[in-house]
Amino acid sequence: PTRDGWECHLHDTIADRRFEATARTVVNATGPWVDRFLDDATPMPARAHPRQVKGSHIVVPKLFEHD
């Protein structure tokens, strides 16, 4: 995290292009693989491994119409 939010470095391996993105909020939607993601794909390992639960859902307002 940065002072203003999160910074992400992305690499498109097909086109071999690199991008940067920033966000005020990040949602980790890795489901049952959350501990593995936190340990393997983030700079710091998870401080604690979340307890696994079934059927968790997040409902957010619709932002736009689409198919």
MOPAC internal coordinates of N, CA, C and O (Angstrom, degrees):
PM7 1SCF
backbone

  N    0.0000 0     0.00 0     0.00 0    0    0    0
  C    1.4587 1     0.00 0     0.00 0    1    0    0
  C    1.5267 1   110.93 1     0.00 0    2    1    0
  O    1.2310 1   121.17 1   -29.21 1    3    2    1
  N    1.3175 1   115.37 1   150.79 1    3    2    1
  C    1.4547 1   121.34 1   175.65 1    5    3    2
  C    1.5159 1   108.68 1  -111.24 1    6    5    3
  O    1.2310 1   120.50 1    -1.14 1    7    6    5
  N    1.3073 1   116.64 1   178.86 1    7    6    5
  C    1.4699 1   120.66 1   179.97 1    9    7    6
  C    1.5279 1   111.23 1   -61.18 1   10    9    7
  O    1.2310 1   120.30 1   145.68 1   11   10    9
  N    1.3441 1   117.03 1   -34.32 1   11   10    9
  C    1.4618 1   121.24 1  -176.71 1   13   11   10
  C    1.5253 1   113.90 1   -99.88 1   14   13   11
  O    1.2310 1   119.35 1  -179.21 1   15   14   13
  N    1.3049 1   118.85 1     0.79 1   15   14   13
  C    1.4583 1   120.69 1  -178.28 1   17   15   14
  C    1.5143 1   110.97 1   148.24 1   18   17   15
  O    1.2310 1   121.06 1    38.12 1   19   18   17
  N    1.3319 1   115.57 1  -141.88 1   19   18   17
  C    1.4612 1   122.10 1  -177.05 1   21   19   18
  C    1.5230 1   109.35 1  -113.83 1   22   21   19
  O    1.2310 1   120.84 1   -32.38 1   23   22   21
  N    1.3143 1   116.00 1   147.62 1   23   22   21
  C    1.4523 1   122.41 1   176.15 1   25   23   22
  C    1.5206 1   107.95 1  -123.46 1   26   25   23
  O    1.2310 1   120.76 1   -46.92 1   27   26   25
  N    1.3203 1   116.15 1   133.08 1   27   26   25
  C    1.4638 1   121.19 1  -176.81 1   29   27   26
  C    1.5232 1   109.15 1  -125.48 1   30   29   27
  O    1.2310 1   120.57 1   -45.58 1   31   30   29
  N    1.3241 1   116.52 1   134.42 1   31   30   29
  C    1.4593 1   122.53 1   176.22 1   33   31   30
  C    1.5241 1   107.37 1  -106.79 1   34   33   31
  O    1.2310 1   120.72 1   -58.89 1   35   34   33
  N    1.3295 1   116.23 1   121.11 1   35   34   33
  C    1.4597 1   122.38 1  -175.15 1   37   35   34
  C    1.5236 1   110.23 1  -114.14 1   38   37   35
  O    1.2310 1   120.98 1   -31.27 1   39   38   37
  N    1.3272 1   115.74 1   148.73 1   39   38   37
  C    1.4585 1   121.00 1   178.15 1   41   39   38
  C    1.5166 1   108.75 1  -133.82 1   42   41   39
  O    1.2310 1   120.90 1   -64.98 1   43   42   41
  N    1.3462 1   115.87 1   115.02 1   43   42   41
  C    1.4600 1   122.49 1   173.86 1   45   43   42
  C    1.5246 1   105.96 1   -82.66 1   46   45   43
  O    1.2310 1   120.25 1   -77.27 1   47   46   45
  N    1.3274 1   117.13 1   102.73 1   47   46   45
  C    1.4578 1   120.71 1  -174.80 1   49   47   46
  C    1.5287 1   112.49 1   -73.27 1   50   49   47
  O    1.2310 1   119.68 1   158.83 1   51   50   49
  N    1.3319 1   118.22 1   -21.17 1   51   50   49
  C    1.4666 1   120.65 1   178.56 1   53   51   50
  C    1.5264 1   110.02 1   -73.45 1   54   53   51
  O    1.2310 1   120.22 1   130.28 1   55   54   53
  N    1.3400 1   117.19 1   -49.72 1   55   54   53
  C    1.4644 1   121.24 1  -179.70 1   57   55   54
  C    1.5261 1   112.08 1   -91.53 1   58   57   55
  O    1.2310 1   120.18 1   176.90 1   59   58   57
  N    1.3249 1   117.27 1    -3.10 1   59   58   57
  C    1.4650 1   123.68 1  -176.68 1   61   59   58
  C    1.5272 1   111.29 1    51.20 1   62   61   59
  O    1.2310 1   121.13 1  -129.44 1   63   62   61
  N    1.3427 1   115.44 1    50.56 1   63   62   61
  C    1.4586 1   121.77 1   177.37 1   65   63   62
  C    1.5170 1   108.83 1  -119.52 1   66   65   63
  O    1.2310 1   120.91 1   -33.75 1   67   66   65
  N    1.3115 1   115.87 1   146.25 1   67   66   65
  C    1.4647 1   122.02 1   179.64 1   69   67   66
  C    1.5218 1   109.94 1  -113.87 1   70   69   67
  O    1.2310 1   120.97 1   -35.85 1   71   70   69
  N    1.3371 1   115.75 1   144.15 1   71   70   69
  C    1.4511 1   122.40 1  -178.51 1   73   71   70
  C    1.5168 1   109.08 1  -136.12 1   74   73   71
  O    1.2310 1   121.18 1   -20.95 1   75   74   73
  N    1.3148 1   115.35 1   159.05 1   75   74   73
  C    1.4566 1   121.47 1   170.60 1   77   75   74
  C    1.5189 1   108.04 1  -124.68 1   78   77   75
  O    1.2310 1   120.86 1   -35.27 1   79   78   77
  N    1.3168 1   115.96 1   144.73 1   79   78   77
  C    1.4626 1   121.28 1   177.79 1   81   79   78
  C    1.5196 1   107.94 1  -138.26 1   82   81   79
  O    1.2310 1   120.89 1   -30.98 1   83   82   81
  N    1.3242 1   115.91 1   149.02 1   83   82   81
  C    1.4548 1   120.68 1   175.84 1   85   83   82
  C    1.5182 1   108.77 1  -125.94 1   86   85   83
  O    1.2310 1   120.85 1   -27.03 1   87   86   85
  N    1.3155 1   115.99 1   152.97 1   87   86   85
  C    1.4641 1   120.87 1  -179.37 1   89   87   86
  C    1.5200 1   109.37 1  -152.72 1   90   89   87
  O    1.2310 1   120.77 1   -30.00 1   91   90   89
  N    1.3251 1   116.13 1   150.00 1   91   90   89
  C    1.4614 1   120.02 1   174.95 1   93   91   90
  C    1.5224 1   110.79 1   -80.61 1   94   93   91
  O    1.2310 1   120.64 1   153.56 1   95   94   93
  N    1.3479 1   116.37 1   -26.44 1   95   94   93
  C    1.4613 1   121.48 1  -177.31 1   97   95   94
  C    1.5244 1   109.40 1  -137.00 1   98   97   95
  O    1.2310 1   120.61 1   -35.85 1   99   98   97
  N    1.3199 1   116.43 1   144.15 1   99   98   97
  C    1.4573 1   122.33 1   175.52 1  101   99   98
  C    1.5167 1   107.74 1  -126.02 1  102  101   99
  O    1.2310 1   120.75 1   -45.86 1  103  102  101
  N    1.3313 1   116.16 1   134.14 1  103  102  101
  C    1.4668 1   121.45 1   177.03 1  105  103  102
  C    1.5183 1   107.65 1  -109.87 1  106  105  103
  O    1.2310 1   120.67 1   -57.64 1  107  106  105
  N    1.3067 1   116.33 1   122.36 1  107  106  105
  C    1.4570 1   121.52 1   176.07 1  109  107  106
  C    1.5281 1   107.01 1   -91.84 1  110  109  107
  O    1.2310 1   120.50 1   -72.12 1  111  110  109
  N    1.3318 1   116.65 1   107.88 1  111  110  109
  C    1.4613 1   121.59 1  -178.77 1  113  111  110
  C    1.5282 1   110.68 1  -113.60 1  114  113  111
  O    1.2310 1   120.34 1  -139.73 1  115  114  113
  N    1.3183 1   116.96 1    40.27 1  115  114  113
  C    1.4620 1   121.16 1  -177.95 1  117  115  114
  C    1.5211 1   113.41 1   -82.23 1  118  117  115
  O    1.2310 1   120.40 1   175.64 1  119  118  117
  N    1.3197 1   116.84 1    -4.36 1  119  118  117
  C    1.4648 1   120.32 1   176.25 1  121  119  118
  C    1.5157 1   112.45 1    62.83 1  122  121  119
  O    1.2310 1   120.30 1    46.60 1  123  122  121
  N    1.3390 1   117.03 1  -133.40 1  123  122  121
  C    1.4621 1   120.37 1  -174.97 1  125  123  122
  C    1.5298 1   113.48 1   -68.10 1  126  125  123
  O    1.2310 1   119.99 1   171.61 1  127  126  125
  N    1.3386 1   117.62 1    -8.39 1  127  126  125
  C    1.4587 1   121.42 1   179.46 1  129  127  126
  C    1.5246 1   111.78 1   -97.04 1  130  129  127
  O    1.2310 1   119.35 1  -166.16 1  131  130  129
  N    1.3285 1   118.85 1    13.84 1  131  130  129
  C    1.4655 1   122.16 1  -174.77 1  133  131  130
  C    1.5276 1   111.90 1   -58.57 1  134  133  131
  O    1.2310 1   118.90 1   136.69 1  135  134  133
  N    1.3120 1   119.70 1   -43.31 1  135  134  133
  C    1.4644 1   120.06 1  -178.60 1  137  135  134
  C    1.5199 1   111.18 1   -66.32 1  138  137  135
  O    1.2310 1   120.26 1   140.05 1  139  138  137
  N    1.3166 1   117.11 1   -39.95 1  139  138  137
  C    1.4578 1   121.02 1   178.01 1  141  139  138
  C    1.5326 1   110.51 1   -63.75 1  142  141  139
  O    1.2310 1   120.32 1   136.49 1  143  142  141
  N    1.3426 1   116.99 1   -43.51 1  143  142  141
  C    1.4655 1   120.97 1   178.23 1  145  143  142
  C    1.5280 1   110.97 1   -61.29 1  146  145  143
  O    1.2310 1   120.26 1   131.74 1  147  146  145
  N    1.3205 1   117.11 1   -48.26 1  147  146  145
  C    1.4589 1   120.29 1  -178.59 1  149  147  146
  C    1.5260 1   111.61 1   -61.25 1  150  149  147
  O    1.2310 1   120.10 1   141.73 1  151  150  149
  N    1.3140 1   117.42 1   -38.27 1  151  150  149
  C    1.4613 1   121.28 1  -179.39 1  153  151  150
  C    1.5296 1   112.65 1   -75.26 1  154  153  151
  O    1.2310 1   120.02 1   141.04 1  155  154  153
  N    1.3389 1   117.57 1   -38.96 1  155  154  153
  C    1.4641 1   121.01 1  -171.60 1  157  155  154
  C    1.5255 1   114.81 1   -95.94 1  158  157  155
  O    1.2310 1   119.33 1   150.75 1  159  158  157
  N    1.3248 1   118.89 1   -29.25 1  159  158  157
  C    1.4655 1   120.75 1  -170.11 1  161  159  158
  C    1.5161 1   114.63 1  -114.27 1  162  161  159
  O    1.2310 1   119.91 1  -174.60 1  163  162  161
  N    1.2940 1   117.78 1     5.40 1  163  162  161
  C    1.4616 1   120.12 1   177.92 1  165  163  162
  C    1.5287 1   108.69 1  -121.27 1  166  165  163
  O    1.2310 1   120.01 1   -23.64 1  167  166  165
  N    1.3358 1   117.59 1   156.36 1  167  166  165
  C    1.4613 1   119.80 1  -176.37 1  169  167  166
  C    1.5255 1   114.44 1   -62.80 1  170  169  167
  O    1.2310 1   120.27 1   150.60 1  171  170  169
  N    1.3296 1   117.10 1   -29.40 1  171  170  169
  C    1.4620 1   119.97 1  -179.59 1  173  171  170
  C    1.5181 1   109.51 1  -120.64 1  174  173  171
  O    1.2310 1   119.21 1   -45.05 1  175  174  173
  N    1.3222 1   119.12 1   134.95 1  175  174  173
  C    1.4554 1   120.97 1   177.52 1  177  175  174
  C    1.5302 1   111.17 1   -61.23 1  178  177  175
  O    1.2310 1   121.07 1   -22.59 1  179  178  177
  N    1.3100 1   115.55 1   157.41 1  179  178  177
  C    1.4632 1   120.62 1   178.58 1  181  179  178
  C    1.5197 1   110.10 1   -61.02 1  182  181  179
  O    1.2310 1   120.36 1   -40.30 1  183  182  181
  N    1.3390 1   116.91 1   139.70 1  183  182  181
  C    1.4683 1   120.37 1   176.67 1  185  183  182
  C    1.5154 1   110.54 1   -73.28 1  186  185  183
  O    1.2310 1   121.10 1   146.78 1  187  186  185
  N    1.3271 1   115.50 1   -33.22 1  187  186  185
  C    1.4680 1   121.19 1   177.71 1  189  187  186
  C    1.5174 1   107.57 1  -144.77 1  190  189  187
  O    1.2310 1   120.82 1   -30.73 1  191  190  189
  N    1.2892 1   116.04 1   149.27 1  191  190  189
  C    1.4599 1   119.65 1   178.50 1  193  191  190
  C    1.5306 1   108.54 1   -95.88 1  194  193  191
  O    1.2310 1   120.62 1   -57.06 1  195  194  193
  N    1.3510 1   116.43 1   122.94 1  195  194  193
  C    1.4661 1   119.52 1  -177.62 1  197  195  194
  C    1.5268 1   112.07 1   -62.41 1  198  197  195
  O    1.2310 1   121.33 1   -30.45 1  199  198  197
  N    1.3101 1   115.05 1   149.55 1  199  198  197
  C    1.4609 1   121.14 1   175.63 1  201  199  198
  C    1.5267 1   108.39 1   -72.50 1  202  201  199
  O    1.2310 1   120.53 1   -45.39 1  203  202  201
  N    1.3206 1   116.59 1   134.61 1  203  202  201
  C    1.4619 1   121.41 1  -179.18 1  205  203  202
  C    1.5286 1   110.55 1   -76.16 1  206  205  203
  O    1.2310 1   120.76 1   -45.70 1  207  206  205
  N    1.3220 1   116.16 1   134.30 1  207  206  205
  C    1.4611 1   122.05 1   176.94 1  209  207  206
  C    1.5176 1   108.71 1  -131.10 1  210  209  207
  O    1.2310 1   120.60 1   -21.45 1  211  210  209
  N    1.3240 1   116.47 1   158.55 1  211  210  209
  C    1.4610 1   120.97 1   177.85 1  213  211  210
  C    1.5167 1   109.49 1  -102.25 1  214  213  211
  O    1.2310 1   120.63 1   -33.49 1  215  214  213
  N    1.3303 1   116.41 1   146.51 1  215  214  213
  C    1.4504 1   122.13 1   169.45 1  217  215  214
  C    1.5150 1   116.34 1    72.45 1  218  217  215
  O    1.2310 1   119.54 1  -151.42 1  219  218  217
  N    1.3160 1   118.48 1    28.58 1  219  218  217
  C    1.4602 1   119.91 1   176.15 1  221  219  218
  C    1.5233 1   109.72 1   -79.56 1  222  221  219
  O    1.2310 1   120.58 1   -44.85 1  223  222  221
  N    1.3150 1   116.49 1   135.15 1  223  222  221
  C    1.4599 1   121.53 1   179.49 1  225  223  222
  C    1.5199 1   109.43 1  -137.72 1  226  225  223
  O    1.2310 1   121.48 1   -33.24 1  227  226  225
  N    1.3268 1   114.77 1   146.76 1  227  226  225
  C    1.4578 1   120.57 1   174.26 1  229  227  226
  C    1.5189 1   106.97 1  -116.82 1  230  229  227
  O    1.2310 1   120.08 1   -52.23 1  231  230  229
  N    1.3149 1   117.46 1   127.77 1  231  230  229
  C    1.4561 1   122.21 1   178.93 1  233  231  230
  C    1.5182 1   107.80 1  -112.23 1  234  233  231
  O    1.2310 1   120.90 1   -53.90 1  235  234  233
  N    1.3301 1   115.89 1   126.10 1  235  234  233
  C    1.4629 1   121.22 1  -179.59 1  237  235  234
  C    1.5314 1   109.07 1  -124.89 1  238  237  235
  O    1.2310 1   120.06 1   -22.38 1  239  238  237
  N    1.3266 1   117.49 1   157.62 1  239  238  237
  C    1.4691 1   119.85 1   178.73 1  241  239  238
  C    1.5326 1   110.95 1   -63.31 1  242  241  239
  O    1.2310 1   120.82 1   -33.37 1  243  242  241
  N    1.3386 1   116.04 1   146.63 1  243  242  241
  C    1.4473 1   122.02 1   177.81 1  245  243  242
  C    1.5329 1   108.32 1   -71.33 1  246  245  243
  O    1.2310 1   120.39 1   -48.27 1  247  246  245
  N    1.3313 1   116.87 1   131.73 1  247  246  245
  C    1.4606 1   120.74 1  -178.64 1  249  247  246
  C    1.5067 1   113.59 1   -92.04 1  250  249  247
  O    1.2310 1   119.63 1   149.15 1  251  250  249
  N    1.3640 1   118.31 1   -30.85 1  251  250  249
  C    1.4559 1   121.50 1  -178.04 1  253  251  250
  C    1.5167 1   109.57 1  -158.67 1  254  253  251
  O    1.2310 1   121.22 1   -18.39 1  255  254  253
  N    1.3158 1   115.27 1   161.61 1  255  254  253
  C    1.4652 1   121.96 1   177.54 1  257  255  254
  C    1.5224 1   110.07 1   -86.02 1  258  257  255
  O    1.2310 1   120.06 1   -40.66 1  259  258  257
  N    1.3187 1   117.49 1   139.34 1  259  258  257
  C    1.4695 1   122.19 1   175.92 1  261  259  258
  C    1.5126 1   108.53 1  -163.70 1  262  261  259
  O    1.2310 1   120.98 1   -10.04 1  263  262  261
  N    1.3465 1   115.74 1   169.96 1  263  262  261
  C    1.4742 1   121.27 1   177.73 1  265  263  262
  C    1.5020 1   110.81 1   -77.11 1  266  265  263
  O    1.2310 1   120.10 1   180.00 1  267  266  265

